[in-house]
Amino acid sequence: MNFLLDDNPALRYIRKTGIFFKDRWILYKYNRIFALVFENPLYQTHKAMSKKELIQFVEDQFIGKKDFPKFKAGDTITVHYKIREGEKERIQQFQGVVLQRSGHGSVETFTVRKVSGTTGVERIFPIASPFIDKIELNKRGAVSRARIFYLRGLKGKKARIKEKRV
């Protein structure tokens, strides 16, 4: 492996202080990831990534993507959520209207609201949570906003959302 014997002082510093992970050098500085350097033994290319590219790379490597149906605010969905009680594990269903989706990538979350008895219950789910077993899309809602917080003040028949024709 002759690419490890370069005379470049910057690469020597990265090799000395960094961590080798899946043919990449990760440089830690002040307890933060400072740079990620790709080394290709065939072409002798080295690339330091920007902070945004680095975060995207780490998210892609360590967070598994699940295939959920496409849903947006106003849709009625059922979230099958794993609940652990002691050593037992069961799946609990939470059915309600999606109020919003926020964030992007692995930090994306969505808020679901349901009315249980006379009390409104809202729950925020991270989309990349390992505890979400599956998401079922029950109805598509016809709303013209991305965040429908006005539902919180409505009761009874006024809180209904028209179903979108497909």
C-alpha positions in Angstrom: 0.0 0.0 0.0 2.2 2.8 -1.3 -0.5 5.5 -0.8 0.2 5.3 2.9 3.8 6.4 2.3 3.1 9.8 0.9 5.4 12.7 1.7 2.5 15.1 2.1 2.8 16.5 5.7 -1.0 17.2 5.9 -1.7 13.5 5.1 0.9 12.4 7.6 -0.8 14.4 10.3 -4.2 13.0 9.4 -2.8 9.4 9.5 -1.2 10.0 12.8 -4.2 11.6 14.6 -7.1 10.2 12.6 -9.1 7.0 12.6 -9.2 4.7 9.5 -12.7 3.6 8.8 -13.9 1.8 5.6 -11.0 3.1 3.4 -11.4 6.6 4.8 -9.5 8.6 7.3 -11.6 10.5 9.9 -9.8 13.3 11.6 -10.9 14.2 15.1 -9.9 17.6 16.5 -11.2 19.1 19.8 -13.7 16.2 20.2 -15.4 17.0 16.8 -15.1 15.4 13.4 -12.8 17.9 11.6 -12.2 16.4 8.2 -12.9 13.2 6.3 -10.3 12.3 3.8 -10.9 9.8 1.0 -7.8 7.9 -0.1 -7.9 6.0 -3.4 -4.9 3.7 -3.7 -5.3 3.6 -7.5 -5.4 7.3 -8.2 -3.7 8.9 -5.2 -6.6 11.3 -4.7 -7.3 13.0 -1.4 -10.4 15.0 -0.6 -11.4 16.8 2.5 -15.1 17.1 2.9 -17.1 20.2 4.1 -19.1 20.0 7.3 -22.4 19.5 5.4 -21.0 16.7 3.2 -19.5 15.1 6.3 -22.7 15.0 8.2 -24.5 13.6 5.2 -21.9 10.9 4.8 -22.2 9.8 8.4 -26.0 9.8 8.3 -25.9 7.7 5.1 -23.5 5.2 6.7 -25.1 4.6 10.1 -28.9 5.3 9.7 -30.9 2.8 7.8 -33.6 4.0 5.5 -37.1 2.4 5.6 -39.6 2.6 2.9 -42.7 4.4 4.2 -45.6 5.6 2.1 -45.5 9.3 1.0 -47.7 11.3 3.3 -48.2 15.0 4.1 -50.1 17.3 6.4 -53.8 16.4 6.4 -53.4 12.7 5.7 -54.8 10.2 8.2 -52.1 7.5 9.0 -51.6 4.7 11.4 -48.2 4.4 13.0 -47.3 0.9 14.3 -44.8 1.7 17.1 -42.8 -0.8 19.1 -43.2 -0.5 22.9 -40.8 -2.3 25.2 -42.1 -3.1 28.7 -39.4 -4.9 30.7 -38.3 -7.8 28.5 -41.5 -7.9 26.5 -42.0 -6.0 23.3 -45.4 -5.2 21.7 -46.6 -3.1 18.8 -49.0 -0.2 19.6 -51.0 1.6 16.9 -51.4 5.3 16.9 -53.9 6.5 14.3 -54.5 10.2 13.6 -54.1 13.2 11.3 -50.6 14.4 10.3 -50.3 18.0 11.5 -46.8 18.7 10.0 -43.6 17.2 8.7 -40.4 19.1 9.7 -36.7 18.6 9.1 -35.0 16.7 6.4 -33.0 13.5 6.0 -32.4 11.5 9.1 -33.6 14.2 11.5 -37.0 14.5 9.9 -40.0 14.3 12.3 -43.8 14.3 11.8 -46.5 15.2 14.3 -49.7 13.1 14.5 -52.9 14.2 16.3 -55.7 12.1 17.4 -58.7 12.7 19.7 -59.1 10.2 22.5 -62.4 10.6 24.1 -62.6 14.4 24.4 -58.9 15.0 24.8 -56.6 15.7 21.9 -53.3 13.8 21.9 -50.4 14.8 19.8 -47.2 12.8 19.3 -44.0 13.6 17.5 -42.3 10.7 15.7 -38.8 10.8 14.2 -38.9 9.3 10.7 -35.7 7.4 11.2 -36.7 5.9 14.6 -36.0 2.1 14.9 -39.1 1.8 17.0 -41.5 2.5 14.0 -42.5 -0.8 12.6 -44.6 0.5 9.7 -46.8 3.3 8.7 -50.1 2.8 7.0 -51.8 5.5 4.9 -55.5 5.4 5.6 -56.9 8.6 3.9 -55.4 11.4 1.9 -56.6 14.8 3.1 -57.3 17.9 1.0 -55.6 20.7 2.8 -53.8 23.8 1.4 -51.3 24.2 4.2 -48.1 22.4 5.2 -48.9 22.9 9.0 -52.5 22.5 10.1 -52.3 23.7 13.7 -55.7 25.3 13.3 -57.2 21.8 14.0 -56.2 22.2 17.6 -59.0 24.8 18.1 -61.7 22.9 16.2 -64.1 20.3 17.7 -66.6 17.9 16.4 -67.6 18.1 12.7 -65.6 21.3 12.2 -62.4 19.3 12.9 -63.0 17.0 9.9 -60.8 17.1 6.8 -62.2 16.5 3.3 -60.8 13.4 1.6 -58.8 14.1 -1.5 -60.1 12.5 -4.7 -57.5 10.4 -6.5 
